[in-house]
Amino acid sequence: MFLTVCTPTYNRAYTLNRVYKSLVAQSLKNFEWIIIDDGSDDNTKQLVNEFIAKKKVNIRYFYQTNQGKHIALNKGMELAKGKLFTCLDSDDWLYSNAIEKINSTWQQVQDNDGIVGIISLDSFENGDIIGTRFPEKLKQANWIDLNFKYGVTGDKDYYFRTNQLKKIKFPSYKNNKHMPPSYQYYLLSKKFDFSLLNTPTKYVEYLNDGISKNKYNKYVVAPDNFAQYRFDIMDLIPSSKRKLMNTIHFNSSLCLGNIKLKPKKIRNKILVYLTKPLGYLLSMYIKVRVNKSNNLAHRIEG
């Protein structure tokens, strides 16, 4: 099988039909769709069973208690049978020729062991590209260089060698229900490049109940995961300014969370210690922002 499409979902029955229709419409059918239901209490299971009964797409459905998207993706990676793996969020959907385009590109680069996958572009429904395109003559690069050297911005569509992705599962601490997806991008960039497809393959919609809309709340509900994330990428950030910001956020996450990570194995021990006061102040600011947001939400609901 060429591709595993994995959709982690939580109470998103109202968007799943759009995902399903985009997969049914694919010009290349050599893929499976793994749906990881992260504890939904809406009609997600019933809807997916209806999809399965139609037998238009190879679907596997799995239910787990609510643990967060990153744990759902770990399960999806474990179950994946495709040579490549992609996460298709429940509020996104594919261009009808997306999988065919990815397959065509992969045929050209699959024998290059230095390439771990393909990155293509995201767009809004009207076709406007999210962020920036890749530099026109750049055919492959690692994710770190794309961001820091070439200044590429915005969400993108990622397709990974499944066997390599399985080696970098998301870490998780108890009751931490979020983990930045860039965790895997950073770590894969230590060894691998991506082939770059400078054309859109996925439509994106940013819903009000989505992860992208709730930045500060993520830091509070998953501080230990964020601390681990900041710790593991610290030596991989080439920009001094971004390294400083990451270190402040690292200390902030330690203040908000329960774990204690001692920077014995990183080269930035002095920076970590010097930014502890700033990290503490940031953690206080985050708490205030989240409390204000929650209080406003309660007043509106009331």
C-alpha positions as CSV (number, residue, x, y, z in Angstrom):
1,M,0.0,0.0,0.0
2,F,1.3,3.4,-1.0
3,L,-0.2,5.7,1.7
4,T,-1.7,5.8,5.1
5,V,-3.9,8.8,5.7
6,C,-4.5,9.2,9.5
7,T,-7.2,11.5,10.9
8,P,-7.2,12.1,14.7
9,T,-10.6,13.4,15.6
10,Y,-12.5,14.6,18.7
11,N,-16.2,15.6,18.4
12,R,-15.8,16.5,14.7
13,A,-18.6,14.5,13.1
14,Y,-19.7,17.8,11.6
15,T,-16.5,18.1,9.5
16,L,-15.6,14.4,8.8
17,N,-18.0,14.1,5.8
18,R,-15.9,16.7,4.0
19,V,-12.7,14.7,4.7
20,Y,-14.5,11.5,3.5
21,K,-15.7,13.1,0.3
22,S,-12.2,14.4,-0.6
23,L,-10.8,10.8,-0.1
24,V,-13.6,9.2,-2.2
25,A,-12.8,11.7,-5.0
26,Q,-9.1,10.8,-5.1
27,S,-7.8,10.0,-8.6
28,L,-5.4,7.4,-7.0
29,K,-7.0,4.9,-4.6
30,N,-3.9,3.1,-3.3
31,F,-4.3,4.3,0.3
32,E,-5.9,3.5,3.6
33,W,-7.8,5.9,6.0
34,I,-7.1,5.3,9.7
35,I,-9.5,7.3,11.9
36,I,-8.4,7.6,15.5
37,D,-11.4,8.8,17.6
38,D,-9.9,10.5,20.6
39,G,-12.9,10.0,23.0
40,S,-15.7,11.7,21.0
41,D,-19.1,11.7,22.5
42,D,-20.9,12.9,19.4
43,N,-22.1,10.7,16.5
44,T,-18.6,10.2,15.1
45,K,-18.6,6.4,15.4
46,Q,-22.1,6.1,13.8
47,L,-20.9,8.3,10.9
48,V,-17.7,6.4,10.3
49,N,-19.7,3.1,10.3
50,E,-21.8,4.6,7.5
51,F,-18.6,5.5,5.6
52,I,-17.3,1.9,6.1
53,A,-20.6,0.4,4.9
54,K,-20.4,2.3,1.6
55,K,-17.0,0.5,0.8
56,K,-15.7,3.4,-1.2
57,V,-12.6,3.9,0.9
58,N,-10.4,1.4,2.9
59,I,-11.2,2.6,6.4
60,R,-10.0,1.5,9.8
61,Y,-11.6,3.1,12.9
62,F,-10.2,3.0,16.4
63,Y,-11.5,4.6,19.6
64,Q,-9.4,5.7,22.5
65,T,-10.2,7.6,25.7
66,N,-9.4,11.3,25.3
67,Q,-5.6,11.7,25.4
68,G,-4.8,14.3,22.8
69,K,-3.9,14.4,19.1
70,H,-0.3,13.4,19.6
71,I,-1.3,10.1,21.3
72,A,-3.8,9.5,18.5
73,L,-1.1,10.0,15.9
74,N,1.2,7.6,17.8
75,K,-1.5,5.0,17.5
76,G,-2.0,5.8,13.9
77,M,1.7,5.4,13.2
78,E,1.7,2.1,15.0
79,L,-1.1,0.7,12.9
80,A,-0.1,2.2,9.5
81,K,0.5,-0.1,6.6
82,G,1.4,2.5,3.9
83,K,4.9,3.2,2.7
84,L,4.1,6.9,3.4
85,F,2.2,8.4,6.2
86,T,0.3,11.7,6.4
87,C,-1.9,13.3,9.0
88,L,-5.1,14.8,7.6
89,D,-6.8,16.8,10.3
90,S,-10.6,16.5,10.7
91,D,-11.0,20.2,9.6
92,D,-8.8,19.8,6.5
93,W,-9.4,18.0,3.2
94,L,-7.4,17.0,0.1
95,Y,-7.4,18.2,-3.5
96,S,-8.8,15.5,-5.7
97,N,-5.5,14.7,-7.3
98,A,-3.4,15.1,-4.1
99,I,-2.4,11.5,-3.6
100,E,-1.7,11.0,-7.3
101,K,0.7,14.0,-7.2
102,I,2.4,12.7,-4.1
103,N,2.8,9.3,-5.6
104,S,4.2,10.7,-8.9
105,T,6.8,12.8,-6.9
106,W,7.7,9.9,-4.7
107,Q,8.5,7.6,-7.6
108,Q,11.2,10.1,-8.5
109,V,12.9,10.3,-5.1
110,Q,12.0,7.1,-3.3
111,D,15.5,5.5,-3.9
112,N,17.2,8.4,-2.2
113,D,17.7,7.3,1.4
114,G,18.5,10.8,2.4
115,I,14.9,11.9,1.7
116,V,12.4,11.1,4.4
117,G,9.3,12.3,2.6
118,I,7.5,15.1,0.7
119,I,6.3,18.5,1.8
120,S,3.7,20.2,-0.4
121,L,1.6,23.3,0.0
122,D,-1.6,24.0,1.9
123,S,-4.3,26.5,0.7
124,F,-7.5,28.0,1.8
125,E,-10.7,26.8,0.0
126,N,-10.4,29.7,-2.5
127,G,-6.9,28.5,-3.5
128,D,-4.9,31.1,-1.7
129,I,-1.6,29.6,-0.5
130,I,-1.0,29.4,3.3
131,G,2.2,31.2,4.1
132,T,4.9,31.2,1.4
133,R,5.8,28.9,-1.4
134,F,9.2,27.2,-1.5
135,P,12.1,28.9,-3.4
136,E,11.5,28.1,-7.0
137,K,14.8,26.3,-7.7
138,L,14.9,24.4,-4.3
139,K,14.0,20.8,-4.8
140,Q,14.9,19.3,-1.4
141,A,15.8,20.6,2.0
142,N,15.5,19.7,5.7
143,W,12.7,21.3,7.6
144,I,15.0,23.4,9.8
145,D,16.7,25.0,6.8
146,L,13.3,25.7,5.2
147,N,12.3,27.7,8.2
148,F,15.5,29.4,9.3
149,K,17.6,29.6,6.1
150,Y,15.0,30.0,3.4
151,G,12.3,31.8,5.4
152,V,9.4,29.5,4.4
153,T,6.3,30.2,6.5
154,G,2.9,28.8,7.0
155,D,1.3,25.4,7.4
156,K,2.3,22.7,4.9
157,D,1.2,19.2,3.9
158,Y,3.6,16.5,5.1
159,Y,4.1,12.9,3.8
160,F,6.7,10.8,5.7
161,R,8.4,7.4,5.2
162,T,6.4,5.4,7.6
163,N,9.3,3.3,8.8
164,Q,11.3,6.4,9.8
165,L,8.4,8.2,11.3
166,K,7.7,5.3,13.6
167,K,11.1,5.8,15.2
168,I,10.1,9.2,16.5
169,K,6.9,8.8,18.4
170,F,5.6,11.8,20.3
171,P,6.5,11.7,24.0
172,S,3.7,12.2,26.5
173,Y,3.3,13.0,30.1
174,K,0.1,12.2,32.1
175,N,-2.8,14.5,31.4
176,N,-0.8,16.5,28.8
177,K,-3.1,16.6,25.7
178,H,-1.0,18.4,23.2
179,M,2.4,18.1,21.5
180,P,3.7,20.4,18.7
181,P,3.9,18.4,15.4
182,S,7.1,20.2,14.6
183,Y,8.7,17.9,17.2
184,Q,9.1,15.3,14.5
185,Y,10.1,17.8,11.9
186,Y,13.0,19.0,13.9
187,L,14.3,15.5,14.8
188,L,13.9,14.2,11.3
189,S,16.0,17.1,10.0
190,K,19.0,15.9,11.9
191,K,19.4,13.2,9.3
192,F,17.0,13.8,6.4
193,D,15.8,16.2,3.7
194,F,12.3,16.4,2.3
195,S,11.4,16.5,-1.4
196,L,9.6,19.8,-2.1
197,L,6.4,19.9,-4.1
198,N,5.6,23.5,-4.9
199,T,1.9,23.0,-5.5
200,P,-1.1,22.8,-3.1
201,T,-2.4,19.4,-2.2
202,K,-4.5,20.1,0.9
203,Y,-7.2,22.6,1.8
204,V,-7.1,24.1,5.3
205,E,-9.8,25.7,7.5
206,Y,-9.0,27.1,10.9
207,L,-12.0,26.5,13.1
208,N,-12.7,28.2,16.5
209,D,-12.4,24.9,18.3
210,G,-9.2,23.9,16.6
211,I,-5.7,23.7,18.2
212,S,-4.3,26.6,16.1
213,K,-6.8,29.0,17.7
214,N,-5.9,28.3,21.3
215,K,-2.2,29.0,21.7
216,Y,-1.9,30.0,25.3
217,N,-4.3,27.4,26.5
218,K,-2.0,24.7,25.0
219,Y,0.9,25.8,27.2
220,V,-1.3,25.4,30.3
221,V,-2.9,22.0,29.4
222,A,0.3,20.4,28.2
223,P,3.3,22.1,30.0
224,D,5.3,18.9,30.5
225,N,5.0,18.0,26.9
226,F,6.1,21.5,25.9
227,A,9.0,21.4,28.3
228,Q,10.2,18.1,26.7
229,Y,9.7,19.6,23.2
230,R,11.7,22.8,24.0
231,F,14.4,20.7,25.6
232,D,14.8,18.3,22.7
233,I,15.0,20.9,20.0
234,M,17.2,23.4,21.9
235,D,20.4,22.4,20.2
236,L,18.8,22.2,16.8
237,I,17.7,25.9,16.5
238,P,20.3,27.8,14.4
239,S,18.9,31.3,15.1
240,S,20.2,33.0,18.3
241,K,17.0,34.9,18.7
242,R,14.8,31.9,18.3
243,K,17.0,29.9,20.6
244,L,16.6,32.5,23.3
245,M,12.9,32.5,22.9
246,N,12.8,28.7,23.0
247,T,14.8,28.7,26.2
248,I,12.5,31.2,27.9
249,H,9.5,29.1,26.9
250,F,11.3,26.0,28.2
251,N,11.7,27.6,31.6
252,S,8.1,28.8,31.5
253,S,6.9,25.3,30.8
254,L,8.9,24.0,33.7
255,C,7.1,26.5,35.9
256,L,3.7,25.5,34.6
257,G,4.3,21.8,34.7
258,N,5.4,19.0,37.0
259,I,8.5,17.5,35.5
260,K,12.1,18.6,36.1
261,L,14.5,18.4,33.1
262,K,18.1,19.0,34.0
263,P,20.0,20.5,31.0
264,K,23.1,18.2,31.5
265,K,23.2,17.0,27.9
266,I,22.7,20.3,26.1
267,R,25.1,23.0,25.2
268,N,23.0,25.8,26.5
269,K,23.1,25.3,30.2
270,I,24.2,28.9,31.0
271,L,21.4,30.3,28.8
272,V,18.9,28.1,30.6
273,Y,19.9,29.3,34.0
274,L,20.1,33.0,32.9
275,T,16.6,32.9,31.5
276,K,14.9,31.3,34.5
277,P,13.5,34.7,35.7
278,L,12.1,35.5,32.3
279,G,10.6,32.1,32.0
280,Y,8.8,32.5,35.4
281,L,7.4,35.9,34.3
282,L,6.2,34.4,31.0
283,S,4.4,31.6,32.9
284,M,2.6,34.2,35.1
285,Y,1.6,36.1,31.9
286,I,0.3,32.9,30.3
287,K,-1.8,32.1,33.4
288,V,-3.3,35.5,33.4
289,R,-4.2,35.3,29.7
290,V,-5.8,31.9,30.0
291,N,-7.8,32.9,33.1
292,K,-9.1,36.0,31.3
293,S,-10.0,34.0,28.3
294,N,-11.8,31.3,30.3
295,N,-13.7,33.9,32.4
296,L,-14.8,35.7,29.2
297,A,-16.0,32.4,27.7
298,H,-18.0,31.6,30.9
299,R,-19.7,35.1,30.8
300,I,-20.6,34.6,27.1
301,E,-22.0,31.1,27.8
302,G,-23.9,32.4,30.9
